[in-house]
Amino acid sequence: MIRKRLFCLQLTLILFTSACLFPLAANARDIYSDTWVAADGLDRILPTAEEAGAVKENKYVGIFYFLFMNSDDTTIIDHSKAYLKGGTEAVWEVLVQSGMHVWGEPYFGYYKNTDEWIYRKHAQLLTDAGIDFVFLDITNDNMYQHAWMTLFEVWAQIRAEGGTTPQIVFHCGNGADRMVKHMEILWEEIYGPEKYRDLWFLWEGKPLLLGNSDSLGQEYRNFFTIRASWAFNDWTGDGIERWPWIAEYPQAPGRNAAGEIEQAAVAAGFHSNSSRGRSYVSGKQTLNGKKDFGFSLDTTDQGLAFSEQWEYAIELDPDVIMVTGWNEFTMGRWENEGIGQQMASTYEIVKDDPQFENNYVDCFNTEYSRDIEPINGFFGDNYYYQMAYYIRLFKGVREIPEGTGSTAVDLSGDLGEFEEIGPVFYDTLNDITHRNHSSVGGVYTYVNETGRNDIDSAKVSKADGYTYFYVQCANDIQLADGENWMNLLIDSDQSPLTGWEGYDYILNRSRENGTVTVERFVENDWLFEEVGKAEYAISGNQLVIKVEDGLIGLAERDNFDFKWADNSTVTGDVMEFMDLGDAAPNGRFNYRYIKEGGRIVNPAPAVSAANGQTGQSTIIIIVAAVCICIAGIVCVVLYRLRTIKNRKS
């Protein structure tokens, strides 16, 4: 009976394959996040269609999604914070302490794996970056069922609201018996009753499952597409129906039954107990001679290993790239395991030695970890935007739509002029949910009630020496007097090197008598200088600001970047666009306006996410310019010396 049911369901799934494999459900709202622009904390600029090329068909990116944050231990021991407080000695002290050891603090705090607000935020971050599916870590005996059931429920709700989320895959590890045991639960909770079917990621027309299927019944083999998945090139071998989740450079690819390349692994770092971290490049860990767990390395924030892995994976041109990883902040602490291994390039594990007996598996600190989720301090969100950079190169992106229909707008009217103006710049809806949840271990309670106006979309009209910025919210706009009510930020020169975080102007930090302030950022910091006023009008859920082009650096150009933000940062911490109030678009992303037939000035030269340097052509131009200047100076000096000599003679 079960075989008959499985077979019928399999046929049904095949019929739905094309619909389910697309990242957008039938009622999903496409916010065109691949057309947004951004630069990370190292001023590395995300590629547009010009650099990444058009969208490539049948390219998918998945990310290893960990669920470990559920400890009841009320002591959180953060290795990286210990270093900030007391240097290397403080780290040595905490290594022998009991509690939940973490390598760092997620930007959203030491959250618990049942925090629904977190799963909403993760869905937003991952889809904005271009992630198609997550593969959930159930490789150990603990399946974290309460966590992934919460994840399914929250993501199903997002989709019911018209939002987007990644698809979901389970990774059952390399043990055949464990996969059989886990399958009983997975079948009972998810696949048997066909729950959350639109969240399943399909491969070859069937739900994808990662793990060792040697002991799995034939009925399950028929129902799933199964790929073995474990670690490193020695395990991968010829790669036939094997998808490694991590591998050393150059990564051996996973292949289909015919031997064709179909998958490659990419990791942001490797293992602390093999002393291979985020700066492990070309088979060698970057070191500076200091035994300080790599804290003093100046390469950790650059993602050197990440770049090397991505570039080789893209060269392989697989169908699927699997990335490690996301929210892996905890690590195992094992006494007298791996005797003789080098821990974080600093100490050798010694049996029964209280100071040196601890083996911290997988992760240890900022250098010796592999998480891409934004963190508090240190490299912040660099790895997130670096991932988005390479996903765009792998999958391609759509062209940024040009601005059409620009006309003067009567602010005293019904704002109907905007109906014929394009494009529409969309934002994520339903992303102002409030948060009130305890941390892991109940140590903290995270409360966030800043969500106020849910920004729906924006438009721009540029005509007759003025630029009109239109924003629409999901509901009538709530009024407020604060400096962070419906702010408009403008990057007029499209350069991350000028202004505050690239923004040259901020509008509407204060307002009176139908006008808002226009302020310029000074000293490339969160400092302001008022340069004038702009008119504004508000009607229900709509707001328009009309500003003179000359006040915001747009008198001679018709292309720029911009962002709306409500109830967000007042401190100048750009990462607060991720979690305070609402920002449109999300995080560091910006909308790019390019007026059709307008005066277009090329944006600033890009900085490579591979090495943090400007492109080669830009370097050549700079060097050539310097050489010309030097040659000119030499000529002037020689001319003057010759003149002086002639006068003397």
C-alpha positions in Angstrom: 0.0 0.0 0.0 2.8 2.4 0.9 4.6 1.7 -2.4 1.4 2.5 -4.4 0.9 5.7 -2.5 4.5 6.7 -2.9 4.4 6.0 -6.6 1.2 8.1 -7.1 2.7 10.9 -5.1 5.9 10.7 -7.1 3.9 11.2 -10.3 2.1 14.1 -8.8 5.4 15.7 -7.8 6.8 15.2 -11.3 3.9 17.2 -12.7 4.6 20.0 -10.3 8.4 20.0 -10.8 8.7 23.0 -13.0 6.5 25.1 -10.7 8.2 24.1 -7.5 11.8 24.5 -8.8 11.2 28.2 -9.6 12.1 30.4 -6.6 8.8 32.2 -6.8 5.4 30.7 -5.9 2.4 31.5 -7.9 1.3 34.3 -5.6 4.8 35.5 -4.7 5.9 39.1 -5.0 9.0 39.6 -7.1 11.0 42.4 -5.5 13.8 42.3 -8.0 16.5 42.1 -5.4 19.0 41.0 -8.1 18.8 44.5 -9.5 19.6 46.2 -6.2 23.1 47.6 -5.8 25.4 47.5 -2.7 28.9 47.8 -1.3 30.1 46.0 1.7 32.2 47.3 4.6 35.4 47.0 2.5 33.7 49.0 -0.3 33.4 45.9 -2.5 30.6 46.6 -5.0 28.1 44.0 -6.1 28.1 43.2 -9.8 25.2 44.3 -12.0 24.1 42.6 -15.3 27.0 44.4 -17.0 29.6 42.4 -15.0 27.6 39.3 -14.1 25.8 38.8 -17.4 22.2 37.8 -18.0 20.3 35.3 -15.9 21.6 31.8 -16.5 19.0 29.0 -16.6 19.0 26.1 -14.1 21.6 27.4 -11.7 20.9 26.9 -8.0 22.7 27.9 -4.8 22.0 26.2 -1.4 23.4 26.9 2.0 24.1 24.7 5.0 21.7 25.8 7.7 22.5 24.8 11.2 20.0 24.5 14.1 22.2 24.1 17.1 21.2 27.2 19.2 19.0 25.4 21.8 21.2 24.9 24.8 19.7 25.4 28.3 23.1 26.3 29.7 22.8 29.8 31.2 26.5 30.6 30.7 27.5 31.8 27.2 31.2 31.8 26.6 32.1 33.9 23.6 35.7 33.4 22.5 35.9 36.5 20.3 34.3 38.8 22.9 36.8 37.4 25.4 39.6 38.5 23.2 38.1 42.0 22.8 37.9 42.4 26.6 41.2 40.9 27.7 43.3 39.8 24.7 44.8 36.4 24.3 45.1 35.8 28.0 41.4 36.2 28.4 40.8 33.6 25.7 43.1 31.1 27.5 41.0 31.7 30.7 37.6 30.9 29.1 38.8 27.8 27.3 38.7 25.8 30.5 35.3 27.2 31.6 32.1 25.2 31.4 29.1 26.6 29.5 27.9 27.0 25.9 31.0 28.0 23.9 30.4 30.2 20.9 32.9 31.6 18.4 31.1 35.0 18.1 27.8 36.8 18.5 25.3 36.8 15.6 24.2 40.3 14.7 20.7 39.4 15.9 22.0 38.2 19.2 22.5 34.7 20.8 19.0 33.7 19.5 17.2 30.5 20.3 16.3 28.2 17.5 12.6 28.6 18.1 12.6 32.4 17.6 10.2 33.0 14.8 11.4 36.6 14.2 14.8 35.1 13.3 13.4 32.7 10.8 11.6 35.6 9.1 14.8 37.7 9.0 16.9 34.8 7.7 14.4 34.2 4.9 14.7 37.8 3.9 18.5 37.9 4.0 18.9 34.6 2.1 16.4 35.3 -0.7 17.8 38.9 -1.2 21.3 37.3 -1.7 20.0 34.8 -4.2 19.9 31.6 -2.1 17.5 29.0 -3.6 17.5 26.4 -0.8 18.8 25.6 2.6 20.0 22.1 3.6 19.2 21.6 7.2 21.9 19.9 9.4 20.4 16.8 11.0 23.7 14.9 10.7 23.8 14.1 14.4 21.5 12.1 16.6 19.7 15.2 17.7 17.4 16.2 14.8 16.4 19.5 16.4 12.9 18.7 15.3 11.3 21.6 17.3 13.6 24.0 15.4 12.9 22.8 11.8 9.2 22.5 12.5 9.2 26.1 13.5 11.2 27.0 10.4 8.7 25.2 8.1 5.7 26.9 9.8 7.2 30.4 9.6 8.3 30.1 6.0 5.0 28.7 5.0 3.4 31.7 6.6 5.7 34.0 4.7 4.7 32.4 1.4 1.0 32.6 2.3 1.5 36.3 2.7 3.0 36.5 -0.8 6.6 36.6 0.3 9.5 34.4 -0.8 11.7 32.0 1.1 14.4 29.4 0.1 13.3 25.8 -0.5 14.3 23.2 2.1 16.4 20.0 2.0 17.4 17.7 4.8 21.1 16.6 5.3 21.1 13.4 7.2 24.9 12.9 7.4 27.1 10.1 6.4 25.8 7.3 8.6 23.5 4.7 6.9 21.8 3.7 10.2 21.2 7.3 11.2 19.5 8.1 7.9 17.1 5.2 8.4 16.3 6.5 11.9 15.8 10.1 10.8 13.7 9.0 7.8 11.1 7.6 10.2 10.5 11.1 11.7 10.9 12.9 8.3 8.3 10.7 6.7 5.9 10.9 9.6 6.1 14.7 9.9 6.8 16.1 6.4 6.9 13.8 3.4 4.2 11.2 4.2 1.4 13.7 4.9 2.7 15.9 2.1 3.1 18.9 4.4 4.8 22.1 3.2 5.2 20.6 -0.3 5.8 23.9 -1.9 8.9 24.3 0.3 10.5 21.0 -0.9 13.5 21.5 -3.2 13.1 19.1 -6.1 15.9 17.5 -8.1 15.2 15.3 -11.1 11.5 15.7 -10.4 11.6 14.4 -6.8 12.4 15.8 -3.3 16.1 16.1 -2.8 17.6 14.3 0.3 21.2 14.3 1.3 22.7 11.3 3.1 23.8 7.7 3.0 21.0 5.6 1.5 22.7 2.2 1.7 20.2 0.9 4.3 17.2 2.8 3.1 14.2 0.9 1.8 13.5 0.9 -2.0 10.2 2.7 -1.5 12.1 5.7 -0.1 14.7 5.5 -2.8 12.0 5.7 -5.4 10.4 8.7 -3.7 13.5 10.8 -3.2 16.4 11.9 -5.3 19.2 11.0 -3.0 22.8 12.3 -3.1 25.5 11.1 -0.7 27.0 14.1 1.0 30.1 14.4 3.2 33.4 16.1 3.4 36.6 16.7 1.4 38.1 15.5 -1.9 39.2 12.1 -0.6 35.6 11.2 0.2 34.2 12.7 -3.0 36.4 10.5 -5.2 34.9 10.3 -8.7 31.9 12.3 -7.4 29.3 10.0 -8.9 26.0 10.8 -7.1 28.0 12.5 -4.4 27.6 16.1 -3.4 30.3 17.2 -0.9 29.2 19.9 1.6 32.8 21.0 2.1 36.0 20.4 0.2 39.6 21.8 0.0 40.7 23.8 -3.0 40.6 22.7 -5.8 37.2 21.1 -5.0 36.3 17.8 -6.5 32.9 18.2 -8.0 29.8 16.1 -7.5 28.6 14.3 -10.6 25.4 12.7 -11.8 25.1 9.0 -12.8 26.4 9.8 -16.3 29.6 11.4 -14.8 28.6 14.9 -15.7 29.4 17.7 -13.3 26.3 18.8 -11.4 27.5 20.2 -8.0 30.4 21.9 -6.3 31.0 22.9 -2.6 32.1 26.4 -1.4 33.1 27.1 2.2 33.9 30.4 4.0 36.3 28.5 6.2 37.1 25.0 7.3 38.0 23.4 10.7 39.6 25.0 13.8 41.0 21.6 14.9 42.9 21.4 11.6 44.0 25.0 11.8 42.4 25.9 8.5 40.4 29.1 8.7 39.0 31.8 6.6 42.5 32.7 5.4 43.4 29.2 4.2 44.5 29.7 0.6 46.2 27.5 -1.9 46.6 24.8 0.7 48.2 27.0 3.3 46.9 28.9 6.3 47.8 32.5 6.4 49.8 33.2 9.6 51.7 36.1 11.1 53.9 34.3 13.6 51.7 35.2 16.6 50.2 32.4 18.8 47.0 34.3 19.4 44.4 32.1 17.7 44.6 34.2 14.6 42.9 37.2 16.2 45.6 39.6 14.9 45.4 38.5 11.3 44.5 41.4 9.0 43.0 39.0 6.4 40.1 37.5 8.3 37.6 40.1 7.1 38.5 39.7 3.4 37.2 36.2 2.8 40.3 34.9 1.0 39.4 31.2 1.2 35.8 32.1 0.3 36.9 33.8 -2.9 39.2 31.1 -3.9 36.5 28.5 -3.5 33.9 30.5 -5.3 36.0 31.3 -8.3 37.0 27.6 -8.8 33.4 26.5 -8.3 32.1 29.0 -10.9 34.9 27.8 -13.3 33.5 24.2 -12.9 30.1 25.5 -14.1 28.0 23.1 -12.1 24.2 23.2 -11.8 24.3 23.5 -8.0 26.7 25.2 -5.6 26.4 24.3 -1.9 27.7 26.9 0.5 28.8 26.4 4.1 27.3 27.9 6.1 24.7 29.8 8.1 24.1 30.3 11.9 26.8 27.9 13.0 27.9 29.8 16.1 28.2 27.1 18.6 30.9 24.4 18.6 31.5 21.0 20.2 34.1 21.0 23.1 35.6 17.6 23.6 38.2 16.6 26.1 41.1 14.3 25.0 39.8 14.0 21.5 42.1 14.4 18.5 45.3 14.2 20.6 48.1 16.0 18.7 45.9 18.2 16.5 46.7 21.8 16.2 43.9 24.0 17.6 43.5 27.4 15.8 47.2 27.4 14.9 48.0 28.1 18.6 48.2 25.0 20.7 48.5 21.2 20.4 45.9 19.1 22.0 47.5 17.2 25.0 45.9 14.3 26.8 44.7 15.1 30.3 46.2 18.5 30.4 43.5 20.9 31.8 44.7 23.8 29.6 45.4 21.9 26.4 43.1 18.9 26.4 40.1 20.7 24.8 39.3 20.1 21.2 36.9 22.7 19.8 35.4 20.9 16.7 34.7 22.9 13.5 34.8 26.5 14.9 36.7 28.5 17.5 36.7 32.3 16.7 36.4 34.9 13.9 39.3 33.4 11.9 38.6 29.7 12.6 34.9 29.6 11.7 32.8 29.4 8.5 29.6 31.3 9.2 28.3 33.8 6.6 25.5 35.3 8.7 26.3 38.9 9.8 27.9 39.2 13.2 28.3 41.9 15.9 31.6 43.7 15.4 34.7 42.3 13.6 33.9 41.7 9.9 30.2 42.5 10.4 28.3 41.6 7.2 31.2 41.3 4.8 30.8 37.6 4.1 27.1 38.1 3.4 27.7 40.6 0.6 30.7 38.6 -0.6 28.3 35.6 -1.0 25.8 37.8 -2.8 28.6 39.0 -5.1 29.6 35.5 -6.2 26.0 34.2 -6.5 25.4 37.0 -9.0 28.5 36.0 -11.0 27.3 32.3 -10.9 23.6 32.8 -11.7 23.6 36.1 -13.6 21.1 39.0 -12.9 18.5 41.0 -14.6 19.1 44.4 -16.1 18.3 47.4 -13.9 15.1 48.8 -15.4 15.3 52.4 -16.7 13.2 55.3 -15.4 10.3 56.2 -17.7 7.5 58.7 -17.8 9.2 61.4 -15.8 7.1 64.5 -15.3 6.5 67.4 -12.9 4.2 66.4 -10.1 1.6 68.6 -8.4 2.1 68.0 -4.7 -1.2 69.6 -3.9 -3.1 67.1 -6.1 -3.8 63.4 -5.8 -0.3 62.3 -6.9 -1.9 60.5 -9.8 1.0 61.4 -12.0 3.0 58.5 -10.5 0.6 56.0 -12.1 2.4 56.4 -15.4 5.9 56.7 -14.0 8.3 53.7 -13.9 9.8 51.5 -12.7 8.4 50.4 -9.4 11.1 49.8 -6.8 9.7 47.0 -4.6 10.5 46.3 -1.0 9.8 43.2 1.2 6.4 43.4 2.8 5.4 42.2 6.3 9.0 42.7 7.5 8.2 45.0 10.5 7.2 42.2 12.8 8.0 42.9 16.4 10.2 40.6 18.4 10.1 39.4 22.0 12.0 36.2 22.6 14.5 34.8 25.0 18.0 34.0 24.0 19.6 30.6 24.0 19.8 29.6 27.7 17.4 32.3 28.7 20.3 34.7 29.4 18.8 37.6 27.5 15.4 38.7 26.3 15.5 40.3 22.8 12.8 42.9 22.3 12.4 44.9 19.1 9.3 47.0 18.6 10.7 49.5 16.0 8.6 48.2 13.1 6.2 51.0 12.3 5.6 51.9 8.6 5.9 48.9 6.3 7.4 50.3 3.1 5.8 48.7 0.0 7.4 50.4 -3.0 9.0 53.6 -4.4 9.2 55.6 -7.6 11.2 58.5 -9.0 10.4 61.3 -11.4 13.1 63.6 -12.6 11.9 66.7 -14.5 12.4 70.4 -14.9 15.3 70.7 -12.5 13.6 68.7 -9.7 13.6 65.1 -8.5 10.4 63.7 -7.0 10.8 60.8 -4.6 7.6 58.8 -4.1 7.1 56.1 -1.4 4.1 54.0 -0.7 3.5 52.0 2.5 1.3 49.0 3.1 -1.0 51.0 5.3 -1.6 54.7 6.1 1.7 56.2 7.1 2.1 56.7 10.9 3.3 60.2 11.7 6.2 60.9 14.1 8.4 63.8 15.0 11.7 62.0 15.3 14.8 62.4 13.2 14.3 58.9 11.8 10.8 59.3 10.4 10.7 58.3 6.7 14.2 59.3 5.9 15.4 59.4 2.3 19.1 58.7 1.7 20.8 59.5 -1.6 24.1 58.4 -3.1 24.3 61.0 -5.8 27.8 60.0 -7.2 27.2 56.2 -6.8 30.5 55.8 -4.9 30.9 54.0 -1.6 34.0 56.1 -0.9 32.2 59.4 -0.4 29.7 60.5 2.3 28.5 58.2 5.1 28.5 54.6 3.9 28.3 56.0 0.4 25.3 58.2 1.0 25.9 61.8 0.2 22.6 63.3 1.4 19.9 62.6 3.9 16.5 64.2 3.7 13.7 64.6 6.3 15.6 64.4 9.6 13.4 67.3 10.6 10.4 69.1 9.0 8.1 72.1 9.3 5.6 74.0 7.3 5.5 71.6 4.4 9.2 71.3 4.0 11.9 68.8 5.1 15.6 69.4 5.7 18.2 68.5 3.0 21.4 67.7 4.7 24.8 66.7 3.3 27.0 64.2 5.1 30.4 65.7 6.0 33.7 64.2 6.8 32.5 60.8 5.4 30.8 60.3 8.7 27.4 60.4 10.5 27.7 64.2 10.6 25.4 66.6 8.8 25.4 70.1 7.2 22.1 71.5 6.1 22.1 72.7 2.5 18.5 73.6 2.0 14.9 72.6 2.2 12.6 70.3 0.1 8.8 70.3 -0.2 6.9 67.2 0.8 3.3 66.0 0.7 1.6 63.1 2.5 -1.7 61.4 1.6 -2.8 58.2 3.3 -0.1 55.6 2.6 1.8 57.9 0.2 4.6 60.4 0.7 6.4 62.5 -1.9 9.5 64.7 -1.5 10.2 67.3 -4.2 13.8 68.5 -4.1 15.9 70.8 -6.3 18.5 68.8 -8.3 21.2 71.3 -7.4 20.8 70.6 -3.7 21.6 66.9 -4.0 24.3 66.8 -6.6 22.0 65.9 -9.5 22.0 69.0 -11.6 24.2 67.4 -14.2 23.3 63.8 -14.0 20.2 61.5 -14.2 21.4 58.4 -12.4 21.9 57.8 -8.7 21.2 55.4 -5.9 18.8 55.9 -3.0 17.1 54.3 0.0 14.0 54.9 2.2 14.2 54.1 5.9 11.7 54.5 8.7 12.4 54.3 12.4 15.9 53.0 11.7 19.4 54.1 12.7 20.1 57.3 14.6 23.6 56.2 15.6 25.2 55.9 12.2 25.5 52.1 12.4 24.6 51.0 8.8 23.9 47.5 9.9 20.8 48.7 11.8 19.1 48.9 8.5 18.7 45.1 8.9 16.7 45.1 12.1 15.5 48.6 13.1 12.2 49.8 11.6 12.1 49.2 7.9 14.5 50.0 5.1 13.7 49.9 1.4 15.6 48.1 0.1 16.9 45.9 2.9 20.2 46.2 4.6 23.0 47.9 2.7 21.2 47.5 -0.6 20.1 50.5 -2.6 17.8 51.1 -5.5 19.5 52.5 -8.7 17.7 55.1 -10.8 18.7 55.4 -14.4 16.6 57.9 -16.4 15.8 56.7 -19.9 17.6 59.0 -22.3 19.1 61.0 -19.5 22.5 62.3 -18.7 24.2 59.2 -17.4 27.5 59.4 -15.5 29.4 56.2 -15.0 29.4 54.9 -11.4 32.6 54.6 -9.4 35.0 51.8 -10.4 34.2 48.5 -8.7 36.3 46.8 -6.0 36.8 43.1 -6.4 35.3 40.8 -3.8 38.2 38.5 -4.5 41.0 40.6 -3.1 39.6 43.9 -2.1 41.4 45.7 -4.9 40.1 47.8 -7.7 39.9 46.2 -11.1 43.1 45.8 -13.2 42.1 48.4 -15.8 41.4 50.9 -13.0 44.8 50.3 -11.5 46.5 50.7 -14.9 44.7 54.1 -15.3 45.8 55.2 -11.9 49.4 54.2 -12.4 49.4 55.8 -15.8 48.0 59.0 -14.4 50.7 59.0 -11.6 53.4 58.4 -14.1 52.2 61.3 -16.3 52.1 63.6 -13.2 55.7 62.6 -12.2 56.9 63.1 -15.8 55.3 66.5 -15.8 57.0 67.5 -12.6 60.4 66.2 -13.8 60.0 68.3 -17.0 59.1 71.4 -15.0 62.1 70.9 -12.7 64.5 70.3 -15.7 63.2 73.4 -17.5 63.7 75.6 -14.4 67.2 74.3 -13.9 68.0 75.0 -17.5 66.6 78.5 -17.3 68.6 79.2 -14.2 71.8 77.9 -15.9 71.2 80.1 -18.9 70.7 83.2 -16.8 74.0 82.5 -14.9 75.9 82.1 -18.2 
